[in-house]
Amino acid sequence: MIRSPRRRKTVQARQIDGVLRIAIPADMSRADEERWVAELTSRFERRVRSASVDLVERTEALATRLGLPEPGSVTWVANQQHRWGSCTPSTCALRISDRVAAFPPWVLDYVIVHELAHLVEPNHSPAFWRLVNRFSKAERARGYLIAKGGEDPD
């Protein structure tokens, strides 16, 4: 933790020699400091976890195995706080929340399959759920995500 008299509003986290250094304004309250340290540490840990997963390779393998189309792009994102993933069918772009990188691999696979199915069915129709349910652990993964507070069971 570095309190900087030159810093007025911004906070910054960088890894230097394996140590996460967080710079904050010198006059920041202890409560704000604790909140920012927790937030920036969490972001950094999510980035490290997601970097260890080859998302493109995993997505291509699932698409092939389940007979779903391959996306035009698939990326980790850090700005999805209320969704595990999202899909833009018109551009075939998938975005997976980096929060999912901390979950068991079969849950990540389910989120990918869910978004791949949107490339075929852009809604949550019965046809969409038939595609998703090709994934053998779909029901189990939905239960896991419901327990985490983020999957709508319908």
Secondary structure, 3 states (H helix, E strand, C coil): CEEECCCCCCCEEEEECCEEEEEEECCCCHHHHHHHHHHHHHHHHHHHHHHCCCHHHHHHHHHHHHCCCCCCEEEEECCCCCCCEEEECCCCEEEEEHHHHHCCHHHHHHHHHHHHHHCCCCCCCHHHHHHHCCCCCHHHHHHHHHHHCCCCCC
